[in-house]
Amino acid sequence: EGGGEGEAAAAEGGGAAPAACCALVADCKVSRGRCVVADAWEPLLAAAQGAAGYEAALFRWSESELGLPVWLPVHPLLYDQFSQAALRAADSYSSAAQREAVMPLATGNADALRRLTQVLVAAHTPADVERRCEAGLTALLGADLVGAHWERLTPQMRAWLARVAYFLPAVPWGREGWRETEAALASRTPDSGDAEMLRLELLCLELLAKARPLAALFDESSEEARKSSARNSVLPYQPHAPDSCPYPPKPSLTPRDPASHSALLLLLAPVLPSEVRAAFPQCLLLNGGGVTSEAREVCGSRIATRLLLQRSLPDANPRWVLVPAVYSRHLALAVLSRLGGPRSVVLRHPHGARFGAHGGGELAVAADELDDALRAVLASLSESAQLGGGGEGKGRSNGGAVPKRVEAALEAARLLPAGDSVGVLLAEELVPGTALPQDGKRGWFDPTMRGYFVARASAQGGGG
């Protein structure tokens, strides 16, 4: 899109301003000259199940390429806990000389999490601190919730989370948490109810959910990384107090120029982009609105994504066809004919935004099993529409029982979320694998890869 005229038109019409920086994460498969873009994701949503170093790479990209620090706000209660934890971590040092040396770091004017991160390097914690943390979180939040978040953390992230939680004053299993817990129980009144317990659950849930990005925000691995991340912040987001932003606006602020902003704001919650821009115009939102941007909705539609790719790369992408949610005994034959007789076919849910970046919403089957797969999927859709239920059914209507192998594949694919109903499915050729050498050995390896794409707008309206 053009720059000045488009921006003026958006302002006059009351619409959203053009995004100064668009960033997408695409899962692609390249083989034998063919390319499949399976899904495109907003960067923050892709981080939940991305590679172990994804968040660190995203932050370092902002610091080096955009020249902007990262503002990752947390709840005010958690920020206050970080500030107090820095003092307790400094107090855990074994000698008085060490405590005196690190005390300026714990009491300085830097961001609370940065102070805690610096002091935490040599702070003393029990040998079983990680086991205590997992057990305490499980008792507080439940095994299912903690297990889902715990599994996506690397061993280094789990160790960081356990050490940070150990020094938080409000945590019962922490260094001095029992004191606050007993004080809270002693001061509890019938009117206060479970306020203290809800407060503790809020703190632990946010810390657990944001453990991946928080652990990578302040990099202490090298002197260069330490300097690069020093300006990052987790200060709470308070739109009612514009002066609370830790980054003052630059005199040369231009909405269409990413480098003219003061910081990259990463909000892991749905917000109105217009309200963010009104309160903090100096902060840059990726894709014009972060996790609530229109770009996320467009990329979330697998049909829209393929229509765009068909226009720009008609020869590289495989054929695809929309399958109506009405079963016919000739449906599979018609689909295979339109796709040019592929050996394998993948059925996809039309809306990729319904699933996490870790996958889901797709079922790969051989060509001779397509009829059984369509019969099972469309039978479950029919039952969902009639009964108001959801999930993958066994599909034993319209032609007999479905083979157990197809039933198992359908159940593992999570093609249809519970309670979901769609009018069409997306069917496309499954690009085959390629014999690729790896580690000096030849064999069949999955060529699926994840790509990161960035388009920056200049102040004059151009793209890059």
MARNUNU-779634 format. One record per residue (C-alpha): z, y, x. Coordinates in pm, whole numbers. Example, Ala and Ser with C-alpha at 12.3 -4.5 7.8 and 13.67 -1.06 7.14 Angstrom:
residues 2
780:-450:1230 $
714:-106:1367 $
This chain:
residues 464
0:0:0 $
-58:356:110 $
228:578:212 $
278:933:86 $
78:920:-237 $
224:587:-346 $
576:705:-272 $
526:1026:-468 $
382:838:-763 $
677:599:-763 $
919:891:-759 $
741:1063:-1047 $
721:746:-1254 $
1081:650:-1193 $
980:318:-1036 $
1106:153:-722 $
1002:307:-394 $
773:98:-171 $
963:-127:67 $
993:14:418 $
1030:-332:571 $
919:-659:411 $
1049:-984:562 $
981:-1333:432 $
1058:-1687:544 $
780:-1936:468 $
794:-2315:487 $
449:-2428:599 $
273:-2751:688 $
-27:-2737:920 $
-240:-3042:990 $
-608:-3112:1065 $
-713:-2756:996 $
-535:-2744:660 $
-233:-2531:573 $
19:-2555:292 $
269:-2282:222 $
521:-2480:21 $
766:-2199:-47 $
846:-1842:54 $
1204:-1716:65 $
1395:-1394:90 $
1566:-1396:436 $
1926:-1390:313 $
1866:-1675:68 $
1693:-1880:338 $
1997:-1837:562 $
2218:-2056:345 $
2053:-2378:463 $
1843:-2256:754 $
1864:-2345:1120 $
2198:-2310:1296 $
2091:-1997:1481 $
1907:-1833:1192 $
2165:-1564:1113 $
2206:-1474:1480 $
1827:-1445:1516 $
1807:-1223:1208 $
2079:-993:1338 $
1936:-974:1691 $
1593:-899:1542 $
1735:-603:1352 $
1917:-477:1661 $
1622:-514:1901 $
1304:-471:1692 $
1424:-224:1430 $
1690:-66:1649 $
1936:-84:1359 $
2291:-220:1347 $
2379:-468:1074 $
2618:-380:793 $
2747:-698:627 $
3020:-581:386 $
3319:-795:289 $
3586:-748:24 $
3849:-481:107 $
4125:-745:95 $
3945:-961:352 $
3878:-661:576 $
4249:-575:575 $
4327:-937:665 $
4089:-917:963 $
4268:-604:1085 $
4610:-768:1067 $
4480:-1092:1217 $
4368:-907:1530 $
4730:-806:1598 $
4859:-1157:1537 $
4593:-1307:1764 $
4694:-1067:2042 $
5059:-1161:1991 $
4973:-1531:2042 $
4890:-1480:2411 $
5130:-1669:2634 $
5228:-1395:2879 $
5342:-1037:2830 $
5080:-914:3077 $
4801:-1074:2874 $
4935:-930:2549 $
4953:-585:2704 $
4596:-616:2833 $
4440:-715:2499 $
4653:-492:2275 $
4411:-194:2309 $
4135:-419:2179 $
4342:-523:1878 $
4452:-170:1788 $
4133:23:1865 $
3902:204:1625 $
3630:-61:1630 $
3538:-274:1330 $
3820:-507:1224 $
3618:-827:1270 $
3491:-708:1608 $
3849:-646:1722 $
3950:-990:1600 $
3649:-1154:1766 $
3728:-995:2102 $
4096:-1092:2093 $
4021:-1440:1958 $
3846:-1549:2280 $
4167:-1661:2452 $
4413:-1659:2162 $
4637:-1965:2132 $
4583:-2198:1835 $
4708:-2554:1766 $
4492:-2844:1874 $
4445:-2957:1512 $
4365:-2613:1374 $
4027:-2726:1242 $
4182:-3018:1052 $
4448:-2786:907 $
4183:-2540:794 $
3967:-2798:620 $
4270:-2958:451 $
4407:-2621:339 $
4075:-2503:199 $
4026:-2834:18 $
4370:-2815:-143 $
4305:-2455:-248 $
3939:-2456:-357 $
3861:-2821:-426 $
3683:-3094:-230 $
3338:-3044:-385 $
3317:-2672:-314 $
3460:-2692:36 $
3248:-2996:124 $
2925:-2821:23 $
3001:-2519:243 $
3163:-2714:528 $
2860:-2938:578 $
2626:-2647:646 $
2846:-2518:929 $
2786:-2623:1287 $
3083:-2748:1494 $
3100:-2407:1664 $
3106:-2230:1328 $
3378:-2460:1197 $
3590:-2392:1504 $
3538:-2016:1461 $
3630:-2033:1092 $
3944:-2237:1161 $
4064:-2001:1436 $
4001:-1689:1226 $
4176:-1836:920 $
4473:-1939:1133 $
4557:-1576:1209 $
4502:-1435:859 $
4847:-1337:724 $
4773:-1453:368 $
4668:-1808:462 $
4954:-2055:398 $
4849:-2290:679 $
4810:-2003:927 $
5030:-1885:1211 $
5264:-1681:990 $
5119:-1746:647 $
5427:-1929:524 $
5627:-1607:546 $
5396:-1416:314 $
5368:-1715:85 $
5745:-1742:45 $
5774:-1367:-3 $
5506:-1374:-272 $
5678:-1660:-452 $
6015:-1486:-431 $
5876:-1163:-577 $
5676:-1337:-847 $
5749:-1225:-1203 $
5626:-1354:-1541 $
5407:-1043:-1572 $
5235:-1096:-1238 $
5118:-1446:-1335 $
4892:-1610:-1079 $
4771:-1286:-922 $
4875:-1387:-571 $
4706:-1725:-600 $
4386:-1564:-730 $
4397:-1319:-441 $
4429:-1604:-190 $
4143:-1796:-353 $
3923:-1486:-339 $
3993:-1434:31 $
3931:-1795:129 $
3622:-1833:-88 $
3451:-1526:58 $
3546:-1626:413 $
3408:-1976:360 $
3089:-1863:185 $
3010:-1600:451 $
3123:-1803:751 $
2770:-1850:889 $
2668:-1481:901 $
3017:-1358:995 $
3037:-1597:1289 $
2705:-1466:1425 $
2758:-1095:1358 $
2942:-1016:1683 $
2787:-1209:1970 $
3017:-1255:2272 $
2786:-1493:2460 $
2664:-1233:2710 $
2719:-872:2808 $
2380:-771:2669 $
2447:-941:2335 $
2795:-789:2323 $
2653:-439:2363 $
2374:-506:2114 $
2611:-620:1838 $
2886:-368:1907 $
2765:-133:1632 $
2764:-397:1358 $
3024:-372:1082 $
3183:-561:793 $
3339:-252:638 $
3364:-289:257 $
3080:-162:41 $
3211:121:-179 $
2925:299:-360 $
3170:531:-539 $
3271:673:-199 $
2955:773:-6 $
3168:889:288 $
3287:530:340 $
2956:427:501 $
3018:366:874 $
2672:497:960 $
2592:868:904 $
2234:956:808 $
1987:1058:1075 $
1829:1406:1056 $
1483:1246:1069 $
1542:1003:777 $
1213:901:614 $
1227:639:336 $
903:473:452 $
1004:449:819 $
1249:164:898 $
1346:309:1236 $
1459:636:1076 $
1736:457:884 $
2087:424:1022 $
2164:56:950 $
2033:-262:790 $
2246:-333:482 $
2279:-703:395 $
2447:-744:57 $
2498:-1106:-48 $
2537:-1007:-412 $
2304:-881:-687 $
2297:-501:-695 $
2067:-234:-831 $
1854:-110:-537 $
1834:236:-698 $
2213:267:-695 $
2230:159:-331 $
1967:414:-232 $
2148:685:-430 $
2483:615:-261 $
2361:526:90 $
2002:645:143 $
2043:596:519 $
2076:216:479 $
1770:-8:483 $
1731:-288:228 $
1485:-562:321 $
1197:-598:76 $
1312:-287:-106 $
1610:-450:-273 $
1762:-733:-69 $
1838:-1052:-263 $
1747:-875:-590 $
1410:-740:-475 $
1090:-786:-671 $
942:-960:-366 $
1190:-1243:-416 $
1076:-1293:-775 $
708:-1290:-678 $
756:-1535:-393 $
978:-1749:-615 $
673:-1832:-828 $
484:-2108:-652 $
183:-2043:-874 $
169:-1674:-780 $
205:-1765:-411 $
-91:-2001:-429 $
-305:-1753:-617 $
-248:-1501:-338 $
-326:-1757:-68 $
-638:-1873:-249 $
-778:-1520:-231 $
-697:-1465:137 $
-735:-1817:284 $
-959:-2016:49 $
-1071:-2270:311 $
-737:-2344:473 $
-522:-2432:174 $
-554:-2756:-25 $
-670:-2779:-382 $
-414:-2746:-656 $
-414:-2773:-1033 $
-174:-2695:-1317 $
-68:-3000:-1519 $
34:-2939:-1882 $
366:-3091:-1987 $
196:-3326:-2234 $
133:-3683:-2122 $
-202:-3856:-2167 $
-318:-4186:-2023 $
-615:-4004:-1867 $
-406:-3721:-1721 $
-354:-3874:-1376 $
-725:-3956:-1342 $
-819:-3601:-1435 $
-575:-3456:-1182 $
-702:-3677:-899 $
-1059:-3588:-986 $
-990:-3212:-977 $
-811:-3251:-642 $
-1103:-3437:-485 $
-947:-3782:-472 $
-654:-3732:-231 $
-451:-4026:-102 $
-121:-3860:-194 $
-19:-3590:-440 $
287:-3370:-459 $
423:-3248:-794 $
613:-2920:-773 $
829:-2721:-1010 $
642:-2393:-1078 $
944:-2176:-992 $
1069:-2220:-635 $
1342:-1961:-693 $
1530:-2220:-899 $
1609:-2412:-582 $
1783:-2336:-255 $
1607:-2295:76 $
1718:-2648:168 $
1447:-2787:-62 $
1407:-2943:-402 $
1175:-2918:-697 $
899:-3138:-555 $
801:-3504:-575 $
551:-3671:-341 $
375:-3986:-467 $
76:-4195:-370 $
-239:-4154:-578 $
-199:-4494:-747 $
157:-4401:-853 $
68:-4062:-1002 $
34:-4199:-1356 $
383:-4356:-1344 $
531:-4037:-1199 $
369:-3815:-1463 $
482:-4047:-1739 $
843:-4037:-1617 $
851:-3661:-1558 $
677:-3559:-1879 $
883:-3803:-2084 $
1202:-3640:-1953 $
1059:-3296:-2034 $
984:-3410:-2388 $
1337:-3544:-2432 $
1482:-3220:-2292 $
1281:-3011:-2540 $
1384:-3228:-2837 $
1752:-3277:-2753 $
1826:-2960:-2557 $
1939:-3168:-2259 $
1794:-3188:-1911 $
1756:-3387:-1595 $
1516:-3658:-1491 $
1482:-3925:-1755 $
1388:-4286:-1710 $
1050:-4229:-1879 $
1014:-4557:-2071 $
792:-4416:-2344 $
413:-4364:-2354 $
319:-4683:-2179 $
616:-4897:-2079 $
871:-4898:-1802 $
830:-4692:-1487 $
861:-4881:-1156 $
1207:-4856:-1004 $
1069:-4708:-683 $
919:-4415:-873 $
1244:-4370:-1069 $
1445:-4357:-746 $
1203:-4108:-588 $
1217:-3888:-898 $
1596:-3888:-900 $
1614:-3800:-529 $
1353:-3523:-562 $
1559:-3311:-804 $
1230:-3201:-958 $
1387:-3072:-1281 $
1733:-2913:-1279 $
1966:-3011:-1561 $
1881:-2826:-1880 $
1547:-2702:-1745 $
1218:-2719:-1932 $
877:-2602:-1814 $
536:-2589:-1976 $
334:-2683:-1667 $
375:-2858:-1334 $
196:-2776:-1010 $
2:-3066:-855 $
-163:-3037:-515 $
-296:-3251:-236 $
-31:-3368:6 $
-149:-3273:355 $
-115:-3584:575 $
75:-3597:898 $
-88:-3585:1241 $
-37:-3796:1551 $
132:-3547:1781 $
284:-3605:2127 $
654:-3529:2146 $
878:-3568:2451 $
600:-3751:2632 $
560:-4006:2351 $
284:-4044:2097 $
361:-4107:1734 $
357:-3965:1384 $
570:-3657:1352 $
626:-3429:1055 $
429:-3109:1118 $
628:-2907:865 $
760:-2584:1016 $
932:-2264:910 $
769:-1930:987 $
910:-1578:979 $
690:-1290:873 $
767:-919:892 $
563:-619:777 $
690:-278:881 $
565:42:724 $
525:346:946 $
620:698:849 $
249:777:794 $
215:492:544 $
49:231:761 $
157:-129:800 $
224:-345:1102 $
